[in-house]
Amino acid sequence: MSDIKHDPAEYIRGIQQILVSDKKRIGFLFGAGSSLAQKKGKASLTVPAIAKMTTEIVDEISAKKAEYKKALEEINVELDGAYNIETILSNLEQKAKLLSGTNKLNELSESDFIKLIKLVKDCIRKKVSVHLDASGKTVSPDTINDLVQTGFANWIGQAERKFPIEVFTTNYDFLFELGLEQKEIPYYDGFCGSYRPFFNPESVEDLSFLSNQTKVWKIHGSLGWHYDDKTEKILRVNPDEKDILIYPSSLKYKDSKKQPYESLMDRLSNFLKQDDTILITCGYSWGDEHINERIISALKTNTSSHVIGLIFDKYKDDAGDIKYLLT
């Protein structure tokens, strides 16, 4: 029998001590995996994981047009195993930039690629719009009660803390908003106003702004965020095809340097640079280098801050056997 070098119970006790303390600055970074979470024995709203989302979107688009199906099959071969919604979208965007006039790639013209890119983005937006039922109305309160995000909101509401919880998420969906509002937890997301709420970067930079409210920072954008050409402001309105999101593609690193994303990324950095700060990551694969760089840079400048990564390591190999990455 091999020596045990890792005691999960010890780490769990350490995390419990951190969460119990009312003097720690605690933040969470939630990635796409958190939108897959369900309570045991409860069927709940979830956003498909990248593999399932890729299969569903490719099947839907392939059924629309034979030319798209053939192009996606060729791109699958080109990508040589690295075939997912991020690499597909990156491939399409790069080819659309290269083409002009009557030139073609994968038997598609520049305008074909632009249409295909829009189709992919529309499908992604539809897949993450799980807050709506089949009739287009917001899901029922009973459904919201079963969300793990509602349980998380309940924990926030019960804990009395010196500093508010800060939630950073790469997800576009409204699952955290549904949970927080179901439990009547006041939160702030960088937008001010009621009729046409506008993004206020100054408030994001001010770490003391609304000091008692939970913060929700959607660092890759959200359904319902629009850029208004007339006022040159980011507004929060009803979600539609004009939503500004950092879609999963190679362009996300360029897009993350624009507003409002730059302000939100600065918030993550500044949060970690505060004394005695804990950031807990959950459902985050550490695959976004622009986020990783901010975290590592902040930790280098502040030795009193810590990051705890919760990693789901169970997976199935090619034979269908259960394996563990951390074995």
KOLDREN-375818 format. One record per residue (C-alpha): residue number from 1; residue in three letters; y, z, x. Coordinates in pm, 1 decimal, padded with zeros to 6 digits, m for minus. Layout:
N
<pt NUM; ALA; <Y; Z; X>>,
...
//
This chain:
327
<pt 1; MET; <00000.0; 00000.0; 00000.0>>,
<pt 2; SER; <00336.6; m00102.2; 00145.9>>,
<pt 3; ASP; <00616.5; 00147.6; 00199.7>>,
<pt 4; ILE; <00870.1; 00164.8; m00083.9>>,
<pt 5; LYS; <01208.6; 00075.2; 00058.6>>,
<pt 6; HIS; <01404.4; 00048.3; m00263.3>>,
<pt 7; ASP; <01420.3; 00316.3; m00534.0>>,
<pt 8; PRO; <01576.3; 00171.6; m00852.0>>,
<pt 9; ALA; <01602.5; 00517.2; m01011.0>>,
<pt 10; GLU; <01826.2; 00633.8; m00727.0>>,
<pt 11; TYR; <02064.0; 00343.5; m00781.7>>,
<pt 12; ILE; <02062.1; 00396.3; m01158.8>>,
<pt 13; ARG; <02160.6; 00760.5; m01109.7>>,
<pt 14; GLY; <02441.2; 00648.7; m00879.9>>,
<pt 15; ILE; <02573.6; 00404.1; m01139.9>>,
<pt 16; GLN; <02551.9; 00672.5; m01409.2>>,
<pt 17; GLN; <02764.2; 00905.2; m01196.5>>,
<pt 18; ILE; <03023.9; 00632.4; m01152.9>>,
<pt 19; LEU; <03038.9; 00555.2; m01525.7>>,
<pt 20; VAL; <03063.9; 00924.1; m01620.8>>,
<pt 21; SER; <03365.5; 00982.9; m01395.1>>,
<pt 22; ASP; <03696.0; 00956.1; m01583.6>>,
<pt 23; LYS; <03898.6; 00905.3; m01265.3>>,
<pt 24; LYS; <03739.2; 00585.1; m01136.7>>,
<pt 25; ARG; <03899.5; 00248.6; m01197.9>>,
<pt 26; ILE; <03609.2; 00056.0; m01346.4>>,
<pt 27; GLY; <03596.5; m00317.1; m01401.8>>,
<pt 28; PHE; <03321.0; m00558.3; m01501.5>>,
<pt 29; LEU; <03267.8; m00920.5; m01406.7>>,
<pt 30; PHE; <03049.2; m01088.7; m01667.5>>,
<pt 31; GLY; <02900.8; m01431.2; m01603.0>>,
<pt 32; ALA; <02709.9; m01674.9; m01821.8>>,
<pt 33; GLY; <02398.9; m01456.1; m01815.2>>,
<pt 34; SER; <02573.3; m01187.8; m02022.6>>,
<pt 35; SER; <02601.4; m01432.7; m02313.6>>,
<pt 36; LEU; <02220.1; m01454.6; m02312.3>>,
<pt 37; ALA; <02171.7; m01082.2; m02361.1>>,
<pt 38; GLN; <02012.6; m00943.3; m02676.0>>,
<pt 39; LYS; <01921.7; m00597.9; m02798.3>>,
<pt 40; LYS; <01548.2; m00534.7; m02791.3>>,
<pt 41; GLY; <01389.2; m00652.0; m03113.6>>,
<pt 42; LYS; <01713.8; m00800.7; m03245.9>>,
<pt 43; ALA; <01781.5; m01170.5; m03290.8>>,
<pt 44; SER; <02144.4; m01215.0; m03192.6>>,
<pt 45; LEU; <02411.4; m01468.6; m03105.1>>,
<pt 46; THR; <02353.2; m01617.2; m02762.3>>,
<pt 47; VAL; <02485.2; m01908.0; m02558.6>>,
<pt 48; PRO; <02206.7; m02120.9; m02403.9>>,
<pt 49; ALA; <02138.5; m02074.8; m02033.3>>,
<pt 50; ILE; <02231.2; m02365.8; m01809.4>>,
<pt 51; ALA; <01878.4; m02516.3; m01804.6>>,
<pt 52; LYS; <01841.0; m02509.5; m02181.8>>,
<pt 53; MET; <02200.0; m02622.7; m02236.1>>,
<pt 54; THR; <02143.2; m02915.7; m01999.2>>,
<pt 55; THR; <01828.7; m03028.1; m02183.8>>,
<pt 56; GLU; <01990.5; m02997.5; m02526.0>>,
<pt 57; ILE; <02309.4; m03181.6; m02428.4>>,
<pt 58; VAL; <02125.9; m03461.5; m02245.9>>,
<pt 59; ASP; <01895.4; m03510.3; m02546.8>>,
<pt 60; GLU; <02187.6; m03515.0; m02792.3>>,
<pt 61; ILE; <02392.3; m03764.5; m02590.4>>,
<pt 62; SER; <02090.8; m03984.5; m02510.6>>,
<pt 63; ALA; <02022.7; m04016.9; m02883.0>>,
<pt 64; LYS; <02376.1; m04145.2; m02944.2>>,
<pt 65; LYS; <02365.8; m04452.6; m02722.2>>,
<pt 66; ALA; <02094.9; m04628.4; m02520.6>>,
<pt 67; GLU; <02341.0; m04701.1; m02235.8>>,
<pt 68; TYR; <02417.2; m04329.7; m02200.3>>,
<pt 69; LYS; <02047.5; m04243.1; m02198.7>>,
<pt 70; LYS; <01975.7; m04493.9; m01922.8>>,
<pt 71; ALA; <02275.3; m04378.7; m01715.5>>,
<pt 72; LEU; <02172.8; m04011.9; m01742.8>>,
<pt 73; GLU; <01816.7; m04098.9; m01640.8>>,
<pt 74; GLU; <01948.8; m04281.0; m01333.4>>,
<pt 75; ILE; <02176.9; m03990.4; m01247.5>>,
<pt 76; ASN; <01877.5; m03756.6; m01274.4>>,
<pt 77; VAL; <01703.4; m03962.2; m01004.5>>,
<pt 78; GLU; <02020.9; m03970.0; m00791.7>>,
<pt 79; LEU; <02057.5; m03592.2; m00805.5>>,
<pt 80; ASP; <01697.1; m03550.3; m00687.9>>,
<pt 81; GLY; <01608.3; m03223.7; m00861.0>>,
<pt 82; ALA; <01958.5; m03074.1; m00870.6>>,
<pt 83; TYR; <02001.0; m03187.9; m01230.1>>,
<pt 84; ASN; <02201.7; m02954.0; m01451.5>>,
<pt 85; ILE; <02513.2; m02971.3; m01665.2>>,
<pt 86; GLU; <02737.7; m02887.5; m01367.0>>,
<pt 87; THR; <02599.1; m03153.7; m01134.0>>,
<pt 88; ILE; <02589.9; m03409.1; m01416.5>>,
<pt 89; LEU; <02955.0; m03350.6; m01507.7>>,
<pt 90; SER; <03057.1; m03358.5; m01140.7>>,
<pt 91; ASN; <02872.2; m03688.3; m01095.7>>,
<pt 92; LEU; <03038.9; m03843.0; m01400.9>>,
<pt 93; GLU; <03388.9; m03729.4; m01299.9>>,
<pt 94; GLN; <03352.4; m03859.1; m00944.7>>,
<pt 95; LYS; <03234.6; m04200.6; m01065.6>>,
<pt 96; ALA; <03512.2; m04224.9; m01324.6>>,
<pt 97; LYS; <03763.6; m04173.6; m01041.6>>,
<pt 98; LEU; <03606.1; m04445.4; m00827.2>>,
<pt 99; LEU; <03601.9; m04716.7; m01092.9>>,
<pt 100; SER; <03877.1; m04949.5; m01206.1>>,
<pt 101; GLY; <03901.4; m05279.6; m01387.1>>,
<pt 102; THR; <03566.2; m05442.8; m01461.1>>,
<pt 103; ASN; <03369.6; m05254.3; m01193.8>>,
<pt 104; LYS; <03062.2; m05063.8; m01309.0>>,
<pt 105; LEU; <02825.1; m04790.0; m01191.5>>,
<pt 106; ASN; <02499.7; m04707.2; m01370.3>>,
<pt 107; GLU; <02599.4; m05006.5; m01587.2>>,
<pt 108; LEU; <02895.1; m04806.5; m01723.3>>,
<pt 109; SER; <03265.1; m04891.0; m01688.1>>,
<pt 110; GLU; <03548.3; m04648.1; m01619.8>>,
<pt 111; SER; <03619.7; m04617.5; m01993.9>>,
<pt 112; ASP; <03248.5; m04556.9; m02061.2>>,
<pt 113; PHE; <03245.6; m04271.4; m01810.9>>,
<pt 114; ILE; <03559.8; m04120.0; m01965.1>>,
<pt 115; LYS; <03397.6; m04130.4; m02309.9>>,
<pt 116; LEU; <03075.3; m03983.2; m02173.7>>,
<pt 117; ILE; <03264.4; m03701.7; m01999.0>>,
<pt 118; LYS; <03439.5; m03618.8; m02326.2>>,
<pt 119; LEU; <03104.2; m03615.4; m02507.4>>,
<pt 120; VAL; <02958.5; m03371.1; m02254.0>>,
<pt 121; LYS; <03261.4; m03141.5; m02279.6>>,
<pt 122; ASP; <03252.8; m03155.9; m02661.3>>,
<pt 123; CYS; <02886.2; m03055.7; m02651.1>>,
<pt 124; ILE; <02956.5; m02765.2; m02415.0>>,
<pt 125; ARG; <03236.7; m02642.1; m02640.1>>,
<pt 126; LYS; <03008.4; m02664.4; m02943.0>>,
<pt 127; LYS; <02729.2; m02473.8; m02765.5>>,
<pt 128; VAL; <02958.8; m02180.6; m02681.3>>,
<pt 129; SER; <03115.0; m02163.7; m03030.1>>,
<pt 130; VAL; <02847.6; m01918.9; m03146.5>>,
<pt 131; HIS; <03107.2; m01712.3; m03335.7>>,
<pt 132; LEU; <03082.3; m01965.9; m03620.0>>,
<pt 133; ASP; <02796.7; m01996.1; m03867.3>>,
<pt 134; ALA; <02655.9; m02323.0; m04006.4>>,
<pt 135; SER; <02939.0; m02347.8; m04260.4>>,
<pt 136; GLY; <03208.8; m02309.7; m03993.6>>,
<pt 137; LYS; <03302.7; m01953.1; m04089.6>>,
<pt 138; THR; <03301.1; m01647.0; m03864.3>>,
<pt 139; VAL; <02957.6; m01484.3; m03851.6>>,
<pt 140; SER; <02893.3; m01175.7; m04066.8>>,
<pt 141; PRO; <02978.9; m00815.9; m03961.7>>,
<pt 142; ASP; <02605.3; m00735.5; m03959.9>>,
<pt 143; THR; <02546.7; m01010.8; m03704.8>>,
<pt 144; ILE; <02834.8; m00883.7; m03491.7>>,
<pt 145; ASN; <02694.8; m00529.3; m03505.6>>,
<pt 146; ASP; <02375.9; m00651.7; m03338.3>>,
<pt 147; LEU; <02559.7; m00793.6; m03036.6>>,
<pt 148; VAL; <02515.4; m00621.5; m02700.2>>,
<pt 149; GLN; <02889.4; m00683.1; m02657.0>>,
<pt 150; THR; <02949.5; m00460.6; m02961.8>>,
<pt 151; GLY; <02742.0; m00186.9; m02799.0>>,
<pt 152; PHE; <02949.6; m00229.5; m02483.9>>,
<pt 153; ALA; <03268.8; m00201.3; m02692.3>>,
<pt 154; ASN; <03132.1; 00116.6; m02849.9>>,
<pt 155; TRP; <03085.1; 00268.1; m02502.8>>,
<pt 156; ILE; <03443.5; 00176.5; m02411.7>>,
<pt 157; GLY; <03571.6; 00342.0; m02728.6>>,
<pt 158; GLN; <03384.0; 00666.2; m02669.9>>,
<pt 159; ALA; <03483.4; 00712.3; m02307.2>>,
<pt 160; GLU; <03810.5; 00890.1; m02235.5>>,
<pt 161; ARG; <03942.2; 00759.1; m01907.0>>,
<pt 162; LYS; <04248.4; 00789.4; m01692.5>>,
<pt 163; PHE; <04243.8; 00412.7; m01634.7>>,
<pt 164; PRO; <04146.5; 00142.9; m01888.1>>,
<pt 165; ILE; <03832.5; m00066.5; m01847.3>>,
<pt 166; GLU; <03902.7; m00417.8; m01717.2>>,
<pt 167; VAL; <03670.0; m00699.1; m01820.1>>,
<pt 168; PHE; <03669.8; m01022.7; m01619.2>>,
<pt 169; THR; <03452.5; m01300.9; m01755.0>>,
<pt 170; THR; <03383.2; m01664.6; m01676.6>>,
<pt 171; ASN; <03261.5; m01721.3; m02034.8>>,
<pt 172; TYR; <03456.9; m01925.0; m02291.4>>,
<pt 173; ASP; <03292.8; m01770.7; m02598.3>>,
<pt 174; PHE; <03432.9; m01499.2; m02827.0>>,
<pt 175; LEU; <03142.6; m01252.0; m02800.8>>,
<pt 176; PHE; <03341.7; m00978.8; m02626.1>>,
<pt 177; GLU; <03633.6; m01025.7; m02864.4>>,
<pt 178; LEU; <03399.0; m00996.7; m03163.3>>,
<pt 179; GLY; <03250.6; m00673.5; m03028.9>>,
<pt 180; LEU; <03582.5; m00511.9; m02938.2>>,
<pt 181; GLU; <03743.6; m00597.0; m03271.3>>,
<pt 182; GLN; <03437.3; m00483.6; m03464.7>>,
<pt 183; LYS; <03475.7; m00140.3; m03301.7>>,
<pt 184; GLU; <03856.1; m00151.4; m03337.7>>,
<pt 185; ILE; <03915.4; m00124.7; m02964.3>>,
<pt 186; PRO; <04269.8; m00238.0; m02871.4>>,
<pt 187; TYR; <04262.6; m00488.3; m02586.4>>,
<pt 188; TYR; <04501.4; m00719.8; m02405.1>>,
<pt 189; ASP; <04417.3; m01067.0; m02271.2>>,
<pt 190; GLY; <04745.5; m01189.6; m02124.0>>,
<pt 191; PHE; <04885.7; m01342.2; m02444.5>>,
<pt 192; CYS; <05191.4; m01212.0; m02630.5>>,
<pt 193; GLY; <05311.4; m01287.1; m02982.2>>,
<pt 194; SER; <05141.5; m01341.1; m03317.2>>,
<pt 195; TYR; <05233.6; m01679.1; m03469.0>>,
<pt 196; ARG; <05171.9; m01885.6; m03153.7>>,
<pt 197; PRO; <05075.4; m01634.2; m02882.9>>,
<pt 198; PHE; <05179.1; m01747.2; m02535.5>>,
<pt 199; PHE; <05033.6; m01661.3; m02197.2>>,
<pt 200; ASN; <05254.3; m01415.4; m02010.2>>,
<pt 201; PRO; <05173.5; m01426.2; m01635.0>>,
<pt 202; GLU; <05421.5; m01145.8; m01557.4>>,
<pt 203; SER; <05220.7; m00905.0; m01771.2>>,
<pt 204; VAL; <04900.3; m01000.8; m01590.7>>,
<pt 205; GLU; <05060.3; m00927.1; m01254.8>>,
<pt 206; ASP; <05182.3; m00583.8; m01371.1>>,
<pt 207; LEU; <04888.8; m00345.9; m01324.4>>,
<pt 208; SER; <05066.1; m00077.3; m01528.5>>,
<pt 209; PHE; <05127.5; m00303.3; m01829.9>>,
<pt 210; LEU; <04978.9; m00152.1; m02148.6>>,
<pt 211; SER; <04821.0; 00117.1; m01934.4>>,
<pt 212; ASN; <04593.0; 00255.4; m02208.6>>,
<pt 213; GLN; <04450.9; m00072.0; m02337.6>>,
<pt 214; THR; <04125.9; m00237.3; m02237.3>>,
<pt 215; LYS; <04187.8; m00565.7; m02057.0>>,
<pt 216; VAL; <03991.9; m00887.7; m02112.3>>,
<pt 217; TRP; <04060.7; m01155.4; m01850.8>>,
<pt 218; LYS; <03889.7; m01491.0; m01915.7>>,
<pt 219; ILE; <03914.1; m01640.7; m01570.4>>,
<pt 220; HIS; <03769.0; m01981.8; m01664.9>>,
<pt 221; GLY; <03964.8; m02014.5; m01987.1>>,
<pt 222; SER; <03867.9; m01966.3; m02348.4>>,
<pt 223; LEU; <03818.1; m02148.2; m02673.6>>,
<pt 224; GLY; <04157.7; m02188.5; m02837.5>>,
<pt 225; TRP; <04370.3; m02210.4; m02521.3>>,
<pt 226; HIS; <04608.1; m02507.4; m02533.2>>,
<pt 227; TYR; <04879.6; m02643.8; m02309.2>>,
<pt 228; ASP; <05195.0; m02718.5; m02509.4>>,
<pt 229; ASP; <05382.9; m03016.0; m02363.0>>,
<pt 230; LYS; <05711.6; m02928.6; m02532.2>>,
<pt 231; THR; <05738.6; m02566.9; m02417.2>>,
<pt 232; GLU; <05517.8; m02608.7; m02105.6>>,
<pt 233; LYS; <05339.4; m02289.1; m02204.3>>,
<pt 234; ILE; <04976.1; m02194.1; m02253.1>>,
<pt 235; LEU; <04925.5; m02106.7; m02620.7>>,
<pt 236; ARG; <04637.6; m01947.5; m02808.3>>,
<pt 237; VAL; <04563.4; m02142.9; m03126.5>>,
<pt 238; ASN; <04261.1; m02253.1; m03329.2>>,
<pt 239; PRO; <03989.5; m02396.6; m03102.6>>,
<pt 240; ASP; <03955.4; m02774.8; m03094.9>>,
<pt 241; GLU; <03889.6; m03060.0; m02850.7>>,
<pt 242; LYS; <04220.9; m02995.9; m02673.1>>,
<pt 243; ASP; <04109.6; m02654.5; m02546.3>>,
<pt 244; ILE; <04185.6; m02607.5; m02176.9>>,
<pt 245; LEU; <03876.4; m02478.3; m02002.0>>,
<pt 246; ILE; <03744.7; m02486.2; m01648.0>>,
<pt 247; TYR; <03434.0; m02687.9; m01721.9>>,
<pt 248; PRO; <03132.4; m02652.3; m01492.1>>,
<pt 249; SER; <03191.3; m02928.4; m01239.0>>,
<pt 250; SER; <03314.7; m02974.2; m00883.0>>,
<pt 251; LEU; <03670.0; m02995.0; m01022.3>>,
<pt 252; LYS; <03661.2; m02627.9; m01126.2>>,
<pt 253; TYR; <03769.8; m02520.9; m00776.4>>,
<pt 254; LYS; <04080.2; m02738.6; m00803.7>>,
<pt 255; ASP; <04146.8; m02631.5; m01163.5>>,
<pt 256; SER; <04119.5; m02261.8; m01074.3>>,
<pt 257; LYS; <04438.2; m02295.3; m00867.2>>,
<pt 258; LYS; <04642.3; m02385.2; m01177.5>>,
<pt 259; GLN; <04799.6; m02157.2; m01436.9>>,
<pt 260; PRO; <04684.9; m01951.5; m01616.4>>,
<pt 261; TYR; <04377.2; m01927.1; m01394.1>>,
<pt 262; GLU; <04571.1; m01849.4; m01076.8>>,
<pt 263; SER; <04730.2; m01542.9; m01238.2>>,
<pt 264; LEU; <04392.6; m01423.0; m01367.2>>,
<pt 265; MET; <04230.5; m01466.5; m01026.4>>,
<pt 266; ASP; <04520.1; m01276.3; m00869.4>>,
<pt 267; ARG; <04450.7; m00998.2; m01118.8>>,
<pt 268; LEU; <04090.7; m00976.1; m00998.8>>,
<pt 269; SER; <04208.6; m00952.3; m00637.6>>,
<pt 270; ASN; <04476.4; m00694.1; m00714.1>>,
<pt 271; PHE; <04238.0; m00486.9; m00925.5>>,
<pt 272; LEU; <03995.6; m00457.6; m00631.8>>,
<pt 273; LYS; <04275.7; m00373.8; m00390.3>>,
<pt 274; GLN; <04352.6; m00053.3; m00580.5>>,
<pt 275; ASP; <04209.9; 00269.9; m00441.9>>,
<pt 276; ASP; <03871.0; 00393.6; m00558.3>>,
<pt 277; THR; <03791.1; 00087.4; m00768.8>>,
<pt 278; ILE; <03444.1; m00016.7; m00885.3>>,
<pt 279; LEU; <03361.0; m00370.3; m01000.6>>,
<pt 280; ILE; <03020.8; m00413.5; m01166.3>>,
<pt 281; THR; <02892.1; m00769.0; m01197.8>>,
<pt 282; CYS; <02645.7; m00861.5; m01470.7>>,
<pt 283; GLY; <02502.4; m01201.6; m01563.4>>,
<pt 284; TYR; <02692.0; m01347.4; m01267.8>>,
<pt 285; SER; <02489.8; m01562.0; m01025.2>>,
<pt 286; TRP; <02745.6; m01547.1; m00740.4>>,
<pt 287; GLY; <02758.0; m01926.4; m00753.0>>,
<pt 288; ASP; <03136.9; m01963.2; m00792.0>>,
<pt 289; GLU; <03279.5; m01968.1; m00441.9>>,
<pt 290; HIS; <03642.9; m01945.2; m00558.2>>,
<pt 291; ILE; <03559.2; m01610.5; m00723.8>>,
<pt 292; ASN; <03340.5; m01486.2; m00438.0>>,
<pt 293; GLU; <03617.6; m01554.4; m00187.2>>,
<pt 294; ARG; <03863.4; m01343.8; m00387.2>>,
<pt 295; ILE; <03617.5; m01053.8; m00412.5>>,
<pt 296; ILE; <03522.8; m01056.8; m00044.2>>,
<pt 297; SER; <03884.8; m01089.1; 00068.1>>,
<pt 298; ALA; <03990.2; m00793.5; m00148.6>>,
<pt 299; LEU; <03704.1; m00576.5; m00021.0>>,
<pt 300; LYS; <03801.4; m00650.0; 00338.4>>,
<pt 301; THR; <04152.4; m00516.8; 00277.3>>,
<pt 302; ASN; <04043.7; m00207.4; 00081.5>>,
<pt 303; THR; <03746.8; m00008.3; 00207.6>>,
<pt 304; SER; <03761.9; 00239.1; m00082.1>>,
<pt 305; SER; <03661.1; m00022.6; m00340.7>>,
<pt 306; HIS; <03303.5; m00118.4; m00418.9>>,
<pt 307; VAL; <03119.0; m00397.7; m00596.6>>,
<pt 308; ILE; <02784.0; m00336.2; m00764.1>>,
<pt 309; GLY; <02584.9; m00648.3; m00852.2>>,
<pt 310; LEU; <02331.1; m00624.7; m01133.9>>,
<pt 311; ILE; <02083.9; m00906.7; m01067.3>>,
<pt 312; PHE; <01821.3; m01028.4; m01313.8>>,
<pt 313; ASP; <01551.2; m01148.9; m01076.3>>,
<pt 314; LYS; <01255.5; m01237.0; m01301.3>>,
<pt 315; TYR; <01169.9; m01606.3; m01326.0>>,
<pt 316; LYS; <00877.3; m01842.9; m01381.2>>,
<pt 317; ASP; <00750.2; m02062.3; m01098.6>>,
<pt 318; ASP; <00621.0; m02418.4; m01139.5>>,
<pt 319; ALA; <00279.2; m02287.4; m01244.1>>,
<pt 320; GLY; <00433.3; m02069.4; m01515.7>>,
<pt 321; ASP; <00363.6; m01741.8; m01333.3>>,
<pt 322; ILE; <00620.3; m01459.3; m01341.8>>,
<pt 323; LYS; <00788.5; m01402.4; m01004.8>>,
<pt 324; TYR; <01062.9; m01170.7; m00877.7>>,
<pt 325; LEU; <01334.7; m01289.5; m00641.8>>,
<pt 326; LEU; <01385.6; m00945.5; m00487.9>>,
<pt 327; THR; <01018.6; m00886.6; m00405.0>>,
//
